[in-house]
Structure formats: C-alpha cells, structure tokens
Amino acid sequence: MSPPLVLLSLLAAAPEAITFQQAVDRALAGHPSLRVAEADVQRAWALNEQARSASLPTLSVNGTYTRLDGDRQLADRLVTSKDTLTGNLTLTVPILAPQRWAQWSRATNAATAQTATSADVRRQVALTVARTWLSVLGQKRVLQAATQARDTAKAHLDYAAQRRAGGVGNRLDEIRAAQELAVSQTQLENAASQLVRLQESLGVAAASDLPLDALDELQLNAPGSLDDALSTTETRLDVRAAQVRRDMAEKSTHLDFTDYLPLVTLVGQPFAQTPQIAPQPQLGWLAQAVLTLPLYDGGLRYGQQRERRALATSADAQLDLSLRQAKSEVRAAFEVVKHADEALKAARDAAKSSVESLDLSNLAYSAGAVTNLEVTDAERRMRDAVTQAAVAEDASRQARLDLLAAAGRFP
C-alpha cells in the first residue's frame, strides 16, 4: 500500500475508544505539561545543589610558570630566576558559615515549594482530560439524538411521498417533510463535526498522536453531603501547594538573623617552587583561619529581608485565597449537582413525552385527524427535547466532576 493510501486509511479509521480512567492515566503518564513540571523540579533541586556548594569544602590546584628577560641578582645573590615554576594545592573549608547555610536552607525551601507547585500540574492535566472525555461522551449523545431526529424526519418524508403517490397527500406536505429532513440533516452534520473536534482535543489532552473516543461507561460518585465535601478541601493539590509555599516562605524569614553573623573559613595550602630562592623554601605549606564580619553592605541585607517578608505575606494571602476559593467551589458545585440532576430528570421526561407526542401525531395524521403541520411541529419538539436531554446528561456528569475536583477527591 502506498503512503497516501495508508494515510487515508488512518484518517478514515474510527478513533480508539478508551475509558475515563484510561484517559486520565494516559494524560498523567505522558503529557508534555508534566514533563515541563518535572524539569522545573529538577532545575529547582539543581539550584539547591549550587547553593549548598558554598557551604562545603573546595579544593583547587594552581600552577604558574614565569619567564623574565634575565635573572635578577643582588650582590651576586640570585633574587629571582628568569624561569620560575610554582604550584600549590588550596583547600578551603568553611568552619562557621551561617549566611551560606541559610542560603542552602532557602534553596531547599524553594525546591520543596516548586515540587508542590509542580504536583498541582497533575491536577490541572487530569481535570482537562477528564472534562474533555466527558464532553466527547456528551457530544456522542447529541449526535445520537440528531441521528434519531434525522431518521424520523426521513421516515416522515417517505410516508408523505407515499401518500402523495397514492393520491391521498399533497405536494405541500411533502415539501414540509423535506424541509424538516434538511434541518435535521444540518444539525446532524454539525454535531458530527463538533464530535470530531472534541475527539481530537481528547487525543491531545491524553498525550496521544491520534484522536480518541470515549467508551460509554462511567459512574462518578459525588460526596453525599456538603459537610463531607468541605471536609476534604485542604487535600486539594492546589491548596496543598499554596500551603507549602506559605510554610517555605515563612521559614526563609526565620533565618534573617544569619545575615549579621561572622564567617570563619579555614584555608590550607601546600606549595612548591623551583628553583629554590632563599629565603623561600622549595617545599612548604601554610594555614590560615579567616574571619569575615560584615559591617556595612549598602543596605543589601535590609532589602533582602524586606523582600522575603513580602513574599511570605503574599504566600499567606494566596493560601487564604485558595482555601476560600476551594470552599466556594465546593458549595457552588454541590448546588449545581442538585440543579443539574433535576434538570436532567425534567429533560428526560420531556424527551419521553415528545416521542410519545410524535407517535400520536403520526397516528392522527394517518387517520386524517390532523394536518402535516402538527406532525412537523411534533418532530421539531422531539428533536429539541432529545437534544436537551443529551445536553442535560453531560451537564450532570460535568457537575459531578467539578464537585469531586473542588472537594479534592479528583484526581
């Protein structure tokens, strides 16, 4: 098979149908946003290693070769040779480094906060693929309703054509039936186009290179009471991330006092020099204990402290906002679920009644008790009612998902 035919066969093939849980699992296993989040975490811990390095010993080797235009002598004594080679090994060990330890601790806090923030990305990815999966399932219901309406309109047109051919009907009835069929066919094509878009969106959300379809099986069990739903809001990943960021910001401010403490560093250096020039030995070593006490730095420490406290205040406000938002979403979602269920019940009742009304209209039309207008009107009402029932079913499922997500029970 040539490549173009292979491509056409792939395009014509029906998308793979997956369950709700399979869609979520695929998204959490390979979504690019999660890889970006993981890279951000790795970068944060890499920065932590960089900050830690200032608190650990360092070891370096230095070598110098010097060439002069000639020897330097004083009273027949060689002072500096024209060729000099020196080398040393330098070990620097921080003995007391509170500022560096504080920087290390702050970097650890920042990495911990980034880890929690990246974990919230999993929630966003899971919610996106879950909502898209439900939308695909809902659109399939709409497509089924549109197909049912098209088939009903086609049957009506065939019946009107038969009546006219038998000398019972008229051209006007046939035109009305054909018009209703055209409207139903238009809605069917629009529903099919929307389903294709949603299937493509589901494929992207589930980290697939091809569109995906939704298997018709799902049962979302929402919390039974409002108090039960509110009790778990603090377990939401976004709320937990805000909590970690607040805690880490506060810990950073607790170390501000280290900016005023001294730094004590131990330096050890064995060295070698050739040629030996008195009084410098050819081989030797030196050791130093260096004390550094910051007295004035132009206001750098004060500015850094104010920045950290501002970040802590901001993180605390963000946590407060996240908690309020979570509880508000739970209360709203809980009420929406109740209203969505009532709307679904009413829509299903309306759809059932509209189908029965259409059947009665067709019987009455066959008996000559009503005109074609009543049948056409019944078809339109049936089409709208069945479509609304499909939309209400999707709204009910989406409302349950929103409640689970608001209560921290999904994913």
C-alpha positions in Angstrom: 0.0 0.0 0.0 1.4 3.4 -1.0 1.9 6.0 1.7 -1.0 8.2 0.6 -3.4 5.2 0.9 -2.0 4.4 4.3 -2.6 8.0 5.4 -6.2 7.9 4.0 -6.9 4.6 5.8 -5.7 6.1 9.1 -7.9 9.2 8.7 -10.9 7.0 7.8 -10.4 4.7 10.8 -12.5 5.2 13.8 -10.7 6.7 16.8 -9.6 4.4 19.6 -12.3 4.3 22.3 -10.9 4.5 25.9 -12.4 4.6 29.3 -12.5 7.6 31.6 -9.7 6.1 33.8 -7.6 5.2 30.8 -7.8 8.7 29.5 -6.6 10.1 32.9 -3.9 7.5 33.2 -2.5 8.3 29.8 -2.5 12.0 30.4 -0.7 11.6 33.7 1.8 9.3 32.1 3.0 11.3 29.2 1.5 14.8 29.0 4.1 17.4 27.9 3.0 19.8 30.7 4.0 17.2 33.3 7.4 16.8 31.7 7.8 20.6 31.9 6.8 20.5 35.5 9.3 17.7 36.2 12.0 19.7 34.5 11.1 22.7 36.8 11.5 20.5 39.8 14.9 19.2 38.6 16.0 22.7 38.0 14.9 23.8 41.5 16.9 21.0 43.1 19.9 21.8 40.9 19.8 25.3 42.2 19.7 23.8 45.7 22.9 21.9 44.9 24.5 25.2 43.7 23.6 26.9 46.9 24.8 24.0 49.0 28.2 24.1 47.3 29.1 27.3 49.1 28.9 25.5 52.5 31.1 22.6 51.5 35.0 22.5 51.2 36.6 23.3 48.0 39.9 22.0 46.6 41.9 23.5 43.8 45.3 23.2 42.1 47.2 26.3 40.9 50.3 26.4 38.8 52.3 29.3 37.5 55.3 29.5 35.1 57.1 32.8 34.9 59.8 33.8 32.3 61.8 37.0 32.7 64.3 38.6 30.3 67.0 37.5 32.7 67.9 36.6 36.3 67.5 39.2 39.0 70.6 39.4 41.2 71.6 41.4 44.2 75.2 41.4 45.4 76.0 38.2 43.5 72.9 36.6 45.1 70.1 35.3 42.9 66.9 37.1 43.8 64.6 35.9 41.0 65.3 33.3 38.4 64.4 34.1 34.8 62.5 30.8 34.7 60.3 30.2 37.7 57.7 27.4 38.3 55.4 27.5 41.3 52.5 25.3 42.3 50.1 25.0 45.2 47.1 23.0 46.4 44.5 25.1 48.1 41.9 23.6 50.5 39.2 26.0 51.7 36.9 24.7 54.5 34.0 26.9 55.8 34.0 26.4 59.6 31.3 28.8 60.5 29.2 29.9 57.6 25.7 30.8 58.8 24.9 33.0 55.8 25.7 30.2 53.4 23.8 27.7 55.5 20.8 30.0 55.4 21.1 30.2 51.6 21.3 26.5 51.4 18.2 26.2 53.5 16.3 28.8 51.5 17.2 26.9 48.3 15.8 23.7 49.8 12.6 25.5 50.7 12.3 26.9 47.2 12.8 23.4 45.7 10.2 21.9 48.1 7.7 24.6 47.1 8.4 24.0 43.4 7.8 20.3 43.9 4.4 21.0 45.4 3.6 23.5 42.7 4.5 21.0 40.0 2.3 18.4 41.7 -0.6 20.7 41.1 0.0 20.5 37.4 -1.1 16.8 37.6 -4.4 18.1 38.9 -4.8 20.5 36.0 -3.8 17.9 33.4 -6.2 15.3 34.9 -9.1 17.8 35.0 -8.5 18.9 31.4 -8.6 15.3 30.1 -11.5 14.4 32.3 -13.6 17.3 31.2 -12.7 16.6 27.5 -13.6 12.9 27.9 -17.0 13.8 29.3 -17.6 16.4 26.5 -16.9 13.7 23.9 -19.3 11.3 25.7 -21.9 14.1 25.8 -21.4 15.0 22.2 -22.0 11.4 21.2 -25.4 11.6 23.0 -26.1 14.8 21.0 -25.1 13.0 17.8 -27.4 10.1 18.6 -30.3 12.5 19.2 -29.6 14.2 15.9 -29.4 10.9 14.1 -32.7 9.8 15.6 -34.3 13.1 14.6 -32.9 12.7 11.0 -34.2 9.1 10.7 -37.6 10.2 12.0 -37.7 13.1 9.5 -36.7 10.8 6.7 -39.4 8.3 7.6 -41.9 11.2 7.6 -40.7 12.3 4.2 -41.0 8.8 2.8 -44.5 8.5 4.2 -45.6 11.9 2.8 -44.2 10.9 -0.6 -46.1 7.6 -0.5 -49.4 9.4 0.4 -48.9 11.8 -2.5 -48.1 8.9 -4.9 -51.3 7.2 -3.6 -53.4 10.3 -4.3 -54.1 11.0 -0.6 -51.4 13.5 0.2 -50.3 16.7 -1.4 -47.1 18.5 -2.6 -47.2 20.9 0.4 -47.0 18.1 2.9 -44.0 16.6 1.1 -42.2 19.9 0.9 -42.7 20.5 4.6 -41.3 17.0 5.4 -38.3 17.6 3.1 -37.6 20.9 4.8 -37.7 19.2 8.2 -35.3 16.5 7.0 -32.9 19.1 5.7 -32.9 20.9 9.1 -32.3 17.6 10.9 -29.5 16.6 8.5 -27.8 20.0 9.1 -27.9 19.5 12.8 -26.6 16.0 12.4 -23.6 17.2 10.4 -22.9 20.0 12.8 -23.0 17.5 15.7 -20.7 15.2 13.9 -18.2 18.0 13.2 -18.2 19.0 16.8 -17.6 15.4 17.9 -14.5 15.2 15.6 -13.1 18.4 17.2 -13.7 17.0 20.7 -12.1 13.7 19.8 -9.0 15.5 18.5 -9.0 17.5 21.8 -9.2 14.4 23.8 -6.2 12.9 21.9 -4.2 16.0 22.7 -5.3 16.0 26.3 -4.4 12.3 26.7 -1.0 12.8 25.1 -1.9 10.8 22.0 -0.8 11.4 18.4 -4.3 10.3 17.2 -7.8 11.3 18.1 -9.5 9.3 20.9 -13.1 8.4 21.6 -14.9 7.8 24.9 -16.3 4.5 25.9 -19.8 4.7 27.2 -19.2 3.6 30.8 -18.7 5.9 33.7 -20.1 6.3 37.2 -19.0 9.4 39.2 -19.9 9.2 42.8 -20.2 12.7 44.3 -20.0 13.3 48.1 -23.2 12.7 49.9 -23.3 15.9 51.9 -22.0 19.4 51.8 -20.1 19.0 55.1 -18.5 15.8 53.7 -17.3 17.6 50.6 -16.0 20.6 52.6 -14.0 18.4 55.0 -11.5 17.4 52.3 -10.9 20.7 50.5 -7.5 21.1 52.2 -6.3 17.9 50.4 -6.6 19.6 47.0 -3.2 19.7 45.3 -3.5 23.4 44.6 -4.4 24.2 48.2 -1.5 21.9 49.4 0.9 23.7 47.1 -0.2 27.0 48.5 0.3 25.7 52.0 3.8 24.5 51.2 4.7 27.8 49.5 3.5 29.7 52.6 5.4 27.5 55.0 8.6 27.7 53.0 8.4 31.5 52.7 7.9 31.8 56.5 10.9 29.5 57.1 13.1 31.7 54.9 12.3 34.8 57.1 13.3 32.9 60.2 16.9 32.8 59.0 17.3 36.6 58.6 19.5 36.9 61.7 22.2 34.9 59.9 22.9 38.0 57.7 24.6 39.6 60.7 26.8 36.7 61.8 30.5 36.3 61.0 32.1 33.9 58.5 35.1 31.8 59.6 37.0 29.9 56.9 40.0 27.6 57.2 42.5 27.7 54.3 45.3 25.2 53.9 47.9 25.5 51.1 50.9 23.2 50.4 53.2 24.7 47.8 56.3 24.0 45.7 58.7 26.3 43.9 61.6 25.7 41.5 64.3 26.9 41.5 64.5 27.5 45.2 65.3 31.1 46.1 66.2 31.9 49.6 64.6 32.6 52.0 61.6 30.9 50.3 61.8 27.1 50.7 61.3 24.9 47.7 58.5 22.9 49.5 56.3 24.3 52.3 52.7 24.9 53.5 50.6 27.5 55.1 47.4 27.5 57.0 45.0 30.4 57.7 41.9 31.0 59.7 40.0 33.9 58.0 37.3 35.8 60.0 34.9 37.9 58.0 32.4 40.1 59.8 30.0 42.1 57.6 29.6 45.7 58.9 28.0 47.6 56.1 26.9 46.4 52.7 25.0 49.4 51.4 21.6 48.2 52.7 21.7 44.9 50.8 20.7 42.7 53.8 17.8 45.0 54.8 16.4 44.9 51.3 16.7 41.2 51.1 14.9 40.8 54.4 12.0 43.1 53.3 11.8 41.1 50.1 11.5 37.8 52.0 8.9 39.1 54.3 6.9 40.5 51.4 7.0 37.1 49.8 5.8 35.4 53.0 2.9 37.9 53.3 2.0 37.2 49.7 2.2 33.5 50.1 0.0 33.6 53.2 -2.6 35.7 51.3 -2.5 33.3 48.4 -3.2 30.4 50.8 -6.1 32.2 52.3 -7.5 32.9 48.9 -7.0 29.3 47.8 -8.9 28.0 50.8 -11.8 30.4 50.3 -11.9 29.6 46.6 -11.9 25.9 47.3 -14.8 26.1 49.8 -16.7 28.4 47.5 -16.3 26.0 44.6 -17.5 23.1 46.8 -20.6 25.0 47.9 -21.4 26.1 44.3 -20.7 22.7 42.8 -22.8 20.9 45.4 -25.8 23.1 44.5 -25.1 22.8 40.8 -25.2 19.0 41.0 -28.6 19.1 42.6 -30.0 21.5 40.0 -28.3 19.5 37.2 -29.9 16.3 38.4 -33.3 18.0 38.5 -32.8 19.4 35.0 -31.7 16.0 33.7 -34.9 14.4 35.2 -37.1 17.1 33.6 -35.3 16.8 30.3 -35.7 13.1 30.2 -39.4 13.4 31.0 -39.7 16.0 28.2 -37.9 13.7 25.7 -40.1 10.8 26.6 -43.2 12.9 26.3 -42.1 14.4 23.0 -41.5 10.9 21.5 -45.0 9.8 22.6 -46.4 13.1 21.2 -44.8 12.4 17.8 -46.2 8.9 17.7 -49.7 10.1 18.5 -49.3 12.9 15.9 -48.3 10.3 13.3 -51.3 8.1 14.1 -53.6 11.1 14.0 -52.1 12.2 10.7 -52.5 8.7 9.2 -56.2 8.8 10.2 -56.6 12.2 8.7 -57.4 13.8 12.1 -54.6 16.4 11.9 -52.5 18.1 9.2 -48.9 17.7 8.3 -48.1 20.9 10.4 -48.9 19.1 13.7 -46.5 16.2 12.7 -43.8 18.6 11.7 -44.2 20.6 14.9 -44.0 17.3 16.9 -40.8 16.3 15.1 -39.2 19.6 16.0 -40.2 19.3 19.6 -39.0 15.8 19.8 -35.6 16.7 18.2 -35.1 19.6 20.6 -36.2 17.6 23.7 -34.0 14.6 22.9 -31.0 17.0 22.3 -31.7 18.9 25.5 -31.8 15.5 27.4 -28.3 14.7 26.0 -27.0 18.1 27.0 -28.5 17.8 30.4 -26.9 14.4 30.9 -23.5 15.9 30.0 -24.1 18.8 32.4 -24.9 16.4 35.2 -21.7 14.5 34.7 -19.6 17.6 34.4 -21.2 19.0 37.6 -20.2 15.8 39.5 -16.7 16.0 38.2 -16.5 19.7 39.3 -17.7 18.7 42.8 -15.1 15.9 43.1 -12.3 18.2 41.9 -13.5 21.1 44.2 -13.5 18.7 47.2 -10.0 17.4 46.5 -11.2 13.9 45.5 -10.1 14.0 41.9 -7.6 13.1 40.7 
